[in-house]
Amino acid sequence: MRTITYTSKKLDSGNLQIKFYIDDNEKSRYGYLLTPSGKSADEIVQEIQERIQFRESAKHDLLRFSFKEGWKDDYNFFLYTA
């Protein structure tokens, strides 16, 4: 079971910097998310889950190295292994 906890900090730009922790049976992870303010707690957790799922599904996708597919790095989401 995956548990996500987070803390948020409002930046001068009006965005929120989210520092999140993921406690998983396999491995613990942490990361950062930059998002516009005004999101509810459920929306923040859902966005973190979606980005993790996208990252995990793209891990084995060789098309991300193709310039035709328009793959872009996500500089608003960082994920680290603890």
Backbone torsions as a table, in degrees:
resi	resn	phi	psi	omega
1	MET	NA	137.9	-176.7
2	ARG	-102.7	125.3	177.3
3	THR	-114.9	129.2	179.7
4	ILE	-115.8	124.2	172.2
5	THR	-123.1	153.7	-177.3
6	TYR	-152.6	161.4	169.5
7	THR	-126.4	151.5	-178.3
8	SER	-127.7	153.2	179.3
9	LYS	-138.7	126.4	178.8
10	LYS	-82.4	128.0	-178.8
11	LEU	-91.6	165.0	179.0
12	ASP	-61.0	-26.0	180.0
13	SER	-73.9	-11.4	-176.9
14	GLY	96.8	-11.6	177.7
15	ASN	-80.0	165.2	175.4
16	LEU	-106.2	134.4	170.7
17	GLN	-100.4	116.9	-177.9
18	ILE	-104.3	124.4	170.9
19	LYS	-106.1	120.3	-175.4
20	PHE	-121.1	155.1	178.5
21	TYR	-125.3	135.5	179.2
22	ILE	-119.3	116.6	176.6
23	ASP	-101.4	110.8	-175.3
24	ASP	-122.9	156.0	177.6
25	ASN	-64.2	-34.7	-177.4
26	GLU	-77.0	-52.5	-177.4
27	LYS	-159.0	152.5	176.7
28	SER	-92.2	142.2	179.8
29	ARG	-138.4	161.6	174.0
30	TYR	-144.6	165.5	-179.9
31	GLY	-174.5	-173.9	-178.1
32	TYR	-131.4	146.1	177.0
33	LEU	-135.7	131.5	173.9
34	LEU	-104.8	123.1	-174.8
35	THR	-144.0	154.5	175.8
36	PRO	-64.2	148.7	179.5
37	SER	-73.1	166.6	178.8
38	GLY	97.3	4.5	178.7
39	LYS	-90.1	146.0	177.5
40	SER	-78.7	168.3	179.3
41	ALA	-60.9	-40.7	179.4
42	ASP	-65.0	-39.0	179.4
43	GLU	-66.5	-37.5	179.0
44	ILE	-66.0	-46.8	179.6
45	VAL	-63.5	-40.1	178.9
46	GLN	-64.0	-41.1	179.0
47	GLU	-64.9	-40.2	177.3
48	ILE	-62.0	-45.5	179.6
49	GLN	-62.1	-42.5	-179.6
50	GLU	-64.5	-42.3	-179.4
51	ARG	-68.2	-35.4	176.4
52	ILE	-66.3	-44.2	178.7
53	GLN	-62.1	-41.3	178.2
54	PHE	-63.6	-43.4	179.7
55	ARG	-62.6	-42.6	-179.9
56	GLU	-68.7	-37.9	179.7
57	SER	-72.8	-30.4	-178.9
58	ALA	-83.2	-10.4	-177.0
59	LYS	-59.3	-35.5	-177.6
60	HIS	-106.3	10.8	-177.3
61	ASP	-92.2	108.9	-178.2
62	LEU	-74.3	-14.1	179.4
63	LEU	-68.0	-16.6	179.8
64	ARG	-67.2	-16.1	177.8
65	PHE	-90.0	0.2	178.7
66	SER	-92.2	131.3	179.1
67	PHE	-73.1	-19.1	-179.6
68	LYS	-70.6	-29.1	-175.6
69	GLU	-80.1	-10.5	178.0
70	GLY	71.0	32.5	178.9
71	TRP	-66.2	132.6	178.0
72	LYS	-127.5	146.6	173.8
73	ASP	-70.4	148.1	-179.6
74	ASP	-104.6	100.2	-178.0
75	TYR	-86.6	4.0	177.1
76	ASN	-103.1	3.3	-177.9
77	PHE	-143.5	122.0	179.6
78	PHE	-126.7	135.6	-177.6
79	LEU	-132.0	130.1	-177.6
80	TYR	-128.0	154.2	174.6
81	THR	-93.3	132.2	-178.3
82	ALA	-87.3	NA	NA
